[in-house]
Amino acid sequence: MTRRVLVTGGAGYIGSVVVEQLMAAGVGVVVLDDLSRGHRGAIPPGVEFVHGGVGEAEPLRRVFAAGPFDAVVHLAAFALVAELDQAAGASAGTGSSGRTSIAP
Ligand SMILES: NC(=O)c1ccc[n+]([C@@H]2O[C@H](COP(=O)([O-])OP(=O)(O)OC[C@H]3O[C@@H](n4cnc5c(N)ncnc54)[C@H](O)[C@@H]3O)[C@@H](O)[C@H]2O)c1
């Protein structure tokens, strides 16, 4: 049976490489990304892409409507340390609260 993995932040620097590696291993991949930092073109063809934030109900509904996942790789983040000082709330919302939205 084909495994399925959700990658949040899959259009980003680390996430896009994780997506490529999962696809090379024959895993079915769904990417959830709001494209606030990442690029649509970084997601390989054939990957199901849902545009939206990890804390947004409608994109999450679309993500999970397609069925369960074997694993979630949560890489959606504000990754630049300099941004953390300026947007600490948003950063925590994407990282820890966002993780709770996806896997309570
Ligand atoms: N880049 C590195 O060298 C490195 C090293 C160690 C750990 N990490 C960690 O890996 C994770 C990803 O880092 P990165 O370098 O790939 O960052 P990145 O900015 O390239 O990618 C983050 C992705 O998350 C998306 N995103 C941001 N907020 C979102 C939200 N609310 N909902 C959905 N998508 C959202 C962005 O659009 C982007 O595509 C971070 O947690 C970072 O701390 C990165």
The ligand as an ORCA input file, in Angstrom:
! r2SCAN-3c Opt
* xyz 0 1
  N      17.176     26.162      6.489
  C      17.976     25.556      7.376
  O      19.212     25.511      7.255
  C      17.363     24.870      8.586
  C      18.191     24.168      9.448
  C      17.645     23.529     10.551
  C      16.275     23.607     10.781
  N      15.497     24.296      9.928
  C      14.054     24.364     10.225
  O      13.313     23.808      9.140
  C      12.057     24.490      9.056
  C      11.872     25.042      7.635
  O      12.933     25.955      7.355
  P      13.220     26.460      5.867
  O      14.613     26.934      5.848
  O      12.782     25.434      4.875
  O      12.261     27.734      5.783
  P      11.510     28.336      4.509
  O      11.107     29.715      4.855
  O      12.301     28.124      3.255
  O      10.222     27.402      4.404
  C       9.139     27.538      5.283
  C       7.884     27.305      4.481
  O       6.758     27.421      5.365
  C       5.749     28.167      4.695
  N       4.922     28.765      5.735
  C       5.247     29.742      6.631
  N       4.224     29.987      7.466
  C       3.225     29.136      7.100
  C       1.916     28.894      7.590
  N       1.412     29.581      8.646
  N       1.172     27.937      6.993
  C       1.653     27.229      5.926
  N       2.896     27.417      5.416
  C       3.667     28.348      6.002
  C       6.487     29.180      3.833
  O       5.720     29.662      2.748
  C       7.681     28.344      3.357
  O       7.392     27.659      2.146
  C      12.078     25.595     10.153
  O      11.450     25.115     11.309
  C      13.555     25.786     10.380
  O      13.822     26.296     11.682
  C      15.999     24.927      8.827
*
